[in-house]
Amino acid sequence: METIQIRYVSDQIERLTYIGGKSDWIDLRAAEDVVMKKGEHRLISLGVAMKLPEGFEAHIVPRSSTFKNFGLILANHMGVVDGSYCGDNDIWYFNALAVRDTQIHVNDRICQFRIMKNQPSIVFEETSHLDGPDRGGFGSTGRN
Protein backbone atom coordinates (compact mmCIF):
# COMPACT_ATOMS: atom_id res chain seq x y z
CA MET A 1 0.00 0.00 0.00
CA GLU A 2 1.33 3.43 -0.96
CA THR A 3 1.23 6.46 1.36
CA ILE A 4 0.45 9.98 0.20
CA GLN A 5 1.31 12.96 2.36
CA ILE A 6 -1.54 15.47 2.18
CA ARG A 7 -1.89 19.03 3.44
CA TYR A 8 -5.38 20.45 3.65
CA VAL A 9 -5.35 24.17 2.89
CA SER A 10 -9.03 24.48 3.77
CA ASP A 11 -10.73 23.39 6.98
CA GLN A 12 -14.09 23.56 5.22
CA ILE A 13 -13.72 20.56 2.93
CA GLU A 14 -14.31 16.97 3.94
CA ARG A 15 -11.21 14.83 4.25
CA LEU A 16 -10.41 12.59 1.30
CA THR A 17 -11.43 8.98 1.65
CA TYR A 18 -11.03 5.95 -0.51
CA ILE A 19 -14.38 4.34 -1.14
CA GLY A 20 -13.54 0.67 -1.52
CA GLY A 21 -15.64 -1.59 -3.69
CA LYS A 22 -17.10 1.18 -5.88
CA SER A 23 -14.13 2.64 -7.73
CA ASP A 24 -10.41 3.17 -7.38
CA TRP A 25 -10.83 6.88 -8.14
CA ILE A 26 -11.01 9.36 -5.23
CA ASP A 27 -13.35 12.37 -5.32
CA LEU A 28 -12.00 15.90 -4.95
CA ARG A 29 -14.15 18.75 -3.68
CA ALA A 30 -14.36 22.47 -4.33
CA ALA A 31 -12.67 24.35 -1.49
CA GLU A 32 -14.46 27.63 -2.27
CA ASP A 33 -17.83 28.98 -3.32
CA VAL A 34 -17.71 29.98 -6.98
CA VAL A 35 -20.14 31.77 -9.28
CA MET A 36 -19.32 31.56 -12.98
CA LYS A 37 -20.98 32.97 -16.06
CA LYS A 38 -21.24 31.08 -19.35
CA GLY A 39 -17.90 31.17 -21.17
CA GLU A 40 -15.92 32.12 -18.06
CA HIS A 41 -12.69 30.32 -17.13
CA ARG A 42 -11.48 29.92 -13.57
CA LEU A 43 -9.14 27.81 -11.47
CA ILE A 44 -11.20 26.34 -8.63
CA SER A 45 -9.20 25.39 -5.55
CA LEU A 46 -9.51 21.77 -4.48
CA GLY A 47 -8.08 22.64 -1.06
CA VAL A 48 -5.24 20.12 -1.00
CA ALA A 49 -1.53 19.82 -1.70
CA MET A 50 0.06 16.38 -1.80
CA LYS A 51 3.41 14.69 -1.96
CA LEU A 52 2.95 11.63 -4.14
CA PRO A 53 5.02 8.49 -3.67
CA GLU A 54 8.24 8.29 -5.66
CA GLY A 55 7.58 7.16 -9.24
CA PHE A 56 3.88 8.12 -9.32
CA GLU A 57 1.74 10.87 -10.83
CA ALA A 58 -1.89 11.87 -10.31
CA HIS A 59 -4.50 12.03 -13.08
CA ILE A 60 -7.39 14.43 -12.40
CA VAL A 61 -10.61 14.22 -14.44
CA PRO A 62 -14.16 15.51 -13.99
CA ARG A 63 -16.70 13.27 -12.29
CA SER A 64 -19.28 11.82 -14.68
CA SER A 65 -21.92 14.17 -13.21
CA THR A 66 -19.84 17.38 -13.28
CA PHE A 67 -21.07 18.56 -16.67
CA LYS A 68 -24.73 17.70 -15.94
CA ASN A 69 -24.75 19.19 -12.43
CA PHE A 70 -22.56 22.25 -12.92
CA GLY A 71 -22.16 22.88 -16.66
CA LEU A 72 -18.38 22.71 -16.28
CA ILE A 73 -15.75 21.09 -18.41
CA LEU A 74 -12.12 20.63 -17.44
CA ALA A 75 -10.37 23.05 -19.82
CA ASN A 76 -7.27 20.87 -20.24
CA HIS A 77 -9.42 17.69 -20.39
CA MET A 78 -7.22 15.89 -17.87
CA GLY A 79 -4.93 17.32 -15.26
CA VAL A 80 -1.63 15.60 -14.58
CA VAL A 81 0.20 16.26 -11.32
CA ASP A 82 3.77 15.00 -11.46
CA GLY A 83 5.92 14.16 -8.47
CA SER A 84 7.78 17.49 -8.55
CA TYR A 85 4.56 19.34 -7.64
CA CYS A 86 4.86 18.50 -3.96
CA GLY A 87 5.36 21.63 -1.84
CA ASP A 88 3.12 23.31 0.73
CA ASN A 89 1.91 25.84 -1.84
CA ASP A 90 1.45 23.38 -4.73
CA ILE A 91 -2.33 23.42 -4.31
CA TRP A 92 -4.43 21.34 -6.69
CA TYR A 93 -6.98 23.17 -8.87
CA PHE A 94 -9.79 22.32 -11.25
CA ASN A 95 -9.21 24.24 -14.51
CA ALA A 96 -12.91 25.04 -15.13
CA LEU A 97 -14.67 26.36 -18.20
CA ALA A 98 -18.38 27.13 -17.72
CA VAL A 99 -20.72 26.28 -20.60
CA ARG A 100 -23.66 27.88 -18.73
CA ASP A 101 -24.12 30.14 -15.72
CA THR A 102 -23.38 28.06 -12.63
CA GLN A 103 -22.67 27.99 -8.91
CA ILE A 104 -20.30 25.69 -7.09
CA HIS A 105 -20.32 25.43 -3.32
CA VAL A 106 -17.66 24.35 -0.85
CA ASN A 107 -17.59 20.54 -0.67
CA ASP A 108 -19.27 20.01 -4.05
CA ARG A 109 -17.57 16.99 -5.62
CA ILE A 110 -16.39 18.32 -8.98
CA CYS A 111 -13.59 15.96 -10.00
CA GLN A 112 -11.73 12.81 -9.11
CA PHE A 113 -8.19 11.51 -9.20
CA ARG A 114 -6.14 8.38 -9.15
CA ILE A 115 -2.42 7.83 -8.93
CA MET A 116 -0.56 5.97 -11.63
CA LYS A 117 2.98 4.72 -11.97
CA ASN A 118 5.11 6.95 -14.15
CA GLN A 119 5.63 5.78 -17.71
CA PRO A 120 8.74 3.61 -18.00
CA SER A 121 11.67 4.77 -20.11
CA ILE A 122 11.08 3.87 -23.73
CA VAL A 123 13.06 3.92 -26.95
CA PHE A 124 11.47 4.59 -30.34
CA GLU A 125 12.73 2.21 -33.00
CA GLU A 126 12.12 3.52 -36.50
CA THR A 127 10.84 1.06 -39.10
CA SER A 128 9.46 1.18 -42.65
CA HIS A 129 6.77 -1.44 -41.92
CA LEU A 130 4.72 -2.46 -38.89
CA ASP A 131 3.89 -6.15 -38.78
CA GLY A 132 0.58 -5.77 -36.89
CA PRO A 133 -2.92 -6.08 -38.37
CA ASP A 134 -4.16 -3.04 -40.34
CA ARG A 135 -7.48 -1.82 -38.91
CA GLY A 136 -8.11 1.02 -41.34
CA GLY A 137 -6.24 3.88 -39.74
CA PHE A 138 -9.03 5.66 -37.85
CA GLY A 139 -9.31 4.22 -34.37
CA SER A 140 -11.84 1.45 -33.89
CA THR A 141 -14.34 2.92 -36.38
CA GLY A 142 -12.30 2.10 -39.48
CA ARG A 143 -12.20 4.30 -42.54
CA ASN A 144 -14.42 7.35 -42.86
Disulfide bonds with the S-S distance in Angstrom:
none
